[in-house]
Amino acid sequence: MLNQIGKWKIFPLETGDFRLDGGAMMGSVPKTLWEKTNPADKYNRIDLSLRCLLLDDGENRVLIDTGLGTKGSEKFKTMFHIVQPENPLKNALSKIGFSPKDVTHVIFSHLHFDHAGGATELNQDGQPVPAFPNAEYFITESQWKQANQPNTRDRASFQQADFLPLQEAGLLQLIPENTTIINGISTYCVHGHTCGQQLVKLEDGDEALIFCSDLIPLKSHLQIPWIMGYDLNALLTLEEKTQFLSQAGDENWWLVFDHDPITSAVKIKQGEKYYDIVDEVLRKFD
């Protein structure tokens, strides 16, 4: 089981589920292939998890991504078939004995609403404020620029209420790509999905885990040509996946998925065609 690496305890946080269009999630892959592993509803949407990750070394409690949060309207919840507790992250943290005030670091993979929405919450006046008041928040400079100056294709993916209040509160740090956040936790940046997306790597000795975010959101995406239609640069994603998976297999990394509804993490090795799974951690349901 994937419970600890070195001094770090590892807690996958299951904050809820939602659905997105299966064709958009699988790009050019025909439905006759992807529906075998990811069946669609009558609206062609597939099930996705909203998985975050908490790393705890007894002193630092590092949260990776924050899910959708609680600010969405009823129309928004219906559109994306969102199913989650009233306070999803607070609920997930309480199950392992923590509260939002205990979180010391929040590392965003990127600022799309399903990854950054839980970073803020509405106060009594209906204004968005930081949900983790004692934490420092980290995002790449390049992703920050993308989120604040989006193009017409990805404008709907960014909600400024998710991240601008963090800057206004003085809690946000803009960091270079491929940097160390604290000892043992670093970032691995890729750009095909969105500019400056940072995968988060935890390593201690010869053990390592990496939060794959939207480079490889589902176990199905371990097949290299399976690339999301949401990606801004599919050919770049192809190159990034090829290099990343080769290294992950060679170095025996744990790969944690943000959106797979069944599988939390895997280890892989080179297979006959793509990659074979040699170890797997399934999602824990309440």
Secondary structure as UniProt FT lines:
FT   STRAND          4..5
FT   TURN            6..7
FT   STRAND          8..21
FT   HELIX           22..26
FT   TURN            27..28
FT   HELIX           31..34
FT   TURN            35..37
FT   TURN            42..43
FT   STRAND          45..56
FT   STRAND          61..64
FT   HELIX           74..79
FT   TURN            80..81
FT   HELIX           88..94
FT   TURN            95..97
FT   HELIX           100..102
FT   STRAND          105..107
FT   HELIX           113..116
FT   HELIX           117..119
FT   STRAND          120..122
FT   TURN            124..125
FT   STRAND          128..130
FT   TURN            133..134
FT   STRAND          136..140
FT   HELIX           141..148
FT   TURN            152..154
FT   HELIX           155..157
FT   HELIX           160..162
FT   HELIX           164..168
FT   TURN            169..170
FT   STRAND          172..175
FT   STRAND          180..182
FT   TURN            183..184
FT   STRAND          185..190
FT   TURN            195..196
FT   STRAND          197..204
FT   TURN            205..206
FT   STRAND          207..211
FT   HELIX           213..215
FT   HELIX           219..222
FT   TURN            224..225
FT   TURN            229..230
FT   HELIX           234..250
FT   TURN            251..252
FT   STRAND          254..256
FT   STRAND          263..270
FT   STRAND          275..282
//
